[in-house]
Amino acid sequence: MSFRKLKPHCAGCSDATSASAEKKKGSPYQQDDSPQCGKRVRYTDLPEEIWQHIHSLMPLRDAARAAIVSHAFLHSWRHRPNLTFSFRTVCSINCATDFTKTVDHIMRKHSGIGVKALTIDLDPFYNTKSSSYLDSWLQIAVTPRIQELTLVLARFTEPIAKSYYNFPCSLLSDGSGSLIQLLHLCCCTFRPTAKLGCFGSLKRLHLISVHISGDELGCLLSGSVALEQLRLKHCHEIIYVKVPFLLQQLSYIEVYDCRQLQVIESKAPNVRSLRFTNEQLPSISPNLETATIVSSGEMVNECTIPSKFLHLKYLHIALSGINIFPSYDYFSLVSFLDAAPSLETFILDVTSRHTENDSIFVESLHLRQMPEHRHDNLRNVKITCFRSAKSLVELTCHILKNTSVECLTLDTTCGLYTCSTSTIGKCFPMTKDALVEAPKALFAIATYIEGKVPSAVKLNIVPPCSRCHAIEF
């Protein structure tokens, strides 16, 4: 890309006719003064679209400054396609200026024409007075050309109910939402209805701490035939989620702490990955290939497997809430292995806290077995925070006897990172209770497990790091 610097014309110059011609065909991108005669030097070789593209690539701070000193960039600023307003972008322009007033000043100078991506992150500036400003900004920027819309009012998960902003769904009606590919809403009320219309281009839907019911979500999903990714976090009004068959492109569903949720009924044929963190295990798609379940031991202990997962190859269960339900029966997880005959990788995260009564050293006379249950496709198994619980030893022995496992890792630490891999040069911290339990877990492995490991199986035993986890008595 190049541009031509035209010769400045001073009084008395012989080429006045040429100068007049240049003036007639000039563009708004003509500026800068000549140090020789004070007349303006024109840059005319670049079309307006190129200048707008250059300006659109600038960070918000630099684009705003350029618009102040340049009439050319001021014109481009009013048509800027990507707008991101956050503490980082706005306060870098003028930290002494009120955030809301600064954004309002910028938006009122924007034509609203050509906005493709809008991000408004009001954390930590949002309050009840912000609603009227938000209505105005969205009215300007949300047009039929918008493709990405992100609205974050706060990052804490349970804001005061009266402070919830009512998202104006009418802005997305009559085709205004037909090109949206990303809709990310955080800490607001969103009430879509059947009248909202079709979101035929929507690929990613993220709702975090949003007041929305299962029926309202269904209205939104029914018109989102291109949806690929669905994320729901802290949406406590949702009791059920019905994913229709027409969502042929949907491959990933993530549900995190939606407390009232009881059922996920998915008829979408191509859902391959599920990440679920909740107190109830719902009915989910049988076509899953990967699944991550993060929940309390009570939920997993009481659940019944809703169906066979014939295609499931990767299963990660993180029992993060066993502190509330310490006497968890890990052996019951065999039911998950039975439900997934194609399973190849199984990862289990347990807690280090437990009661002394569930230790194998308290009752070791009888170890339960299920010899008729085979899991021939299972190849890799990893258990982190391994401890001396009898039911956990039983589960491990069952896997060794009834699978074709090739690699078994028993990690007595939290398994997140070690001093050799972390940037801080230290292992992930362990509680004193976990450090006291680790030697018992290692002794349980040596006593009840190591002798049952076939020669073809690679056994990895991970003890606490002696350098980072020295116990002070």
Number of C-alpha atoms within 10 A of each C-alpha: 5 6 9 10 11 14 11 17 20 15 8 7 10 10 10 13 9 10 16 12 10 14 11 8 8 14 17 16 19 16 15 13 13 15 10 9 11 12 15 16 17 22 18 18 15 14 12 16 10 11 15 20 13 12 24 19 13 12 13 22 15 14 19 18 13 18 17 13 10 16 15 20 25 22 18 23 23 20 19 25 22 17 20 17 20 19 17 13 16 21 16 13 16 12 13 8 12 13 19 18 11 16 19 16 11 17 19 13 12 20 15 21 17 17 23 21 21 21 16 20 21 20 14 13 14 18 15 10 10 15 16 10 15 21 15 13 20 19 13 16 24 24 21 20 19 25 21 21 21 17 20 19 23 21 15 12 14 14 14 8 11 8 17 23 23 16 18 16 15 13 18 20 18 13 16 20 28 22 19 23 22 20 17 16 21 26 27 23 19 21 19 22 16 13 11 20 20 23 24 18 18 24 19 20 20 17 22 23 25 26 22 18 18 16 18 17 20 19 18 19 23 19 21 26 20 19 24 20 19 18 17 20 20 22 26 19 16 22 16 20 22 18 20 18 15 17 22 16 18 24 20 20 19 18 21 19 19 23 17 16 21 17 16 17 15 20 18 20 19 20 24 19 22 22 18 22 23 22 22 21 21 19 17 21 23 21 20 23 22 19 20 17 22 23 22 23 26 19 18 23 15 11 13 13 16 13 12 16 22 15 16 23 19 20 24 19 23 21 22 16 17 20 16 13 15 17 19 23 18 20 20 16 16 15 12 18 22 16 17 24 19 19 25 20 19 19 17 19 19 24 20 26 18 21 11 12 12 18 21 23 15 11 12 10 7 9 15 13 14 13 9 7 16 17 22 14 16 24 17 19 22 19 24 21 23 32 30 24 26 23 21 23 24 22 20 21 20 20 20 18 18 17 15 19 22 16 16 21 17 23 22 26 27 21 18 11 15 19 14 10 11 12 10 10 12 16 22 18 16 15 11 14 11 22 19 12 19 23 16 19 24 20 14 21 19 12 11 16 16 13 9 12 14 14 8 10 15 14 16 12 15 17 18 22 14 8 9 15 18 11 9 5 3
